[in-house]
């Protein structure tokens, strides 16, 4: 795995307190536009600690934790928030969205040539990886 995400819900004084951490395990990768989406119950969300930023989407009942870049210089992060008390399973599945210019297979286009003459031609290439469905259940 490129990164691990751990989620620890607990209860105290009528509230559920949730701690979430991420850790980039393969530091040769850079993840961008990272969003960690956590289901939350209806009501207020009180964020006490965060690396990055968040948005509380009341319509979809989720907390969206955003981290612009996760790389070898920013390989760890955490979020702590509290909501009204609810069962621990209410915070799962956690969904992770991200992009990366680093792919699992280091394939590069070295050259493009005209098929008939074999002469090099101008070309451009781009690599990108997007996570379609990455979940912590």
Buried (B, 14 or more C-beta within 10 A) or exposed (E): EBBEBEBEBEEEEEBBBBBBBBBBEEEEBBBBEBBBBBBBBEEEBEBEEBBBEBEBEEEEBBBBBBBEEBBEEBBEBBBBBBBEBBEEEBBBBBBBBBEBEBEEEEEEEEEEEEEEEEEEEEEEEEEEBEBEEBEBE
